[in-house]
Amino acid sequence: MLILAIFVLGYLAIVFENQLRLNKTAAALLTGVLCWTAYVVGQDTHVVNEQLLHHFAGISQIVFFLLGAMTIVELIDAHDGFELITSRITTTNRRKLLVTISVLAFVLSAVLDNLTTSIVMMSLVRKLASSDVDRRYFGGIVIIAANSGGVWSPIGDVTTTMLWVGGQITTTAIVTRVVLPALVSVLVPMLWISVRLRGEVERPPAASQLAAQPTTPFERKLVLVAGMGVLLFVPVFKTLTHLPPVMGMLLGLGVLWAVTEAIHTQKHDDGKGTLSVAGALQRVDSPSVLFFLGILLAIGALQSDGQLSALARWLEQTIGNVDLITLTIGLSSSVVDNVPLVAAAQGMYSLETFATDHQFWLFLAYCAGTGGSILIIGSAAGIAVMGIQRITFGWYVRHLSLPALFGYLAGAAVYLALAAL
């Protein structure tokens, strides 16, 4: 009961971080450590330490995978690689822009992750529209498309990465069986929003071009292609070697590190600045990485204490149907972060219960990822856009929660129909 109380209080502190003025990362770390501290009381310390080291082995793979991926993305951004994509959008038609932004966010999120994609796309949105209302609607579709795009790729969302690293899903299965439901979950809200958008957007004034570009066109293209290439190579590396995905990500980081060092070898250290891996590591969102660490530690304590198994039994006795259980988890992710929900599900059901690529794991990946779009606080992408564009919780609920919910349910229906066939 003490462990559960600590977890609930810690989670409330995360949800109400703005009101409490306590950073969610601090709350997550305190929750994780205190849960294990409470668990060790009265237990065999040798057994508890073995359990903790076992959980650390899995958690460290996810943490270093994220750290490597975020560093690669920061390197591409520092070299203005993403500008090669955004500079080619010339239309000012609201509906065409909506479609373009949706497609870009959906595709980019599958290669990068939903948090990084939302930041990149909102940077684009601010260059394409000056109206605050336009930016809010475009920001809303960025949240929905980024979350949906992440669920059909093993590297597109933290939760799919967790399932991939944990051996619950494979690359082929998640791509082939979830991409269509994910696409439907974007199309429904996109059509809903397009009805309300007409006419042309007003572009903001062009920024001054007096500042010199930090990189040459060749360097921008090289780093973009190399960065995207090493990210896409990670699933291939795992398939070929059967080593954990984190090894492929670290290999990719090493390759891109060598490439950037080679192209800037003639520059002075001061001239490299943000273009180096050292500069990229300084800009990586390390609090988010530590947040995941704290949450996963807390979930590990609940799993070791047997509370997740008890929760699984309660859900089965209360709801019974495994598809309804998964849908419930997805709806819960609109309020509660999907990372601990998926971690809890991994602790509730073993691979003996549901084998790799079982319908439960694939449906869980879809529901946990897209369900976070229903409320703006339900995903990292939503929180990022909320901060960048100052979209309020109430505005999102009034204008975008309902289409996001319909998209979530429509995609779920498509997945279940395909699974039945």
Order of alpha helices (4+ residues) and beta strands (2+ residues): alpha-alpha-alpha-alpha-alpha-alpha-alpha-alpha-alpha-alpha-alpha-alpha-alpha-alpha-alpha-alpha-alpha-alpha-alpha-alpha-alpha-alpha
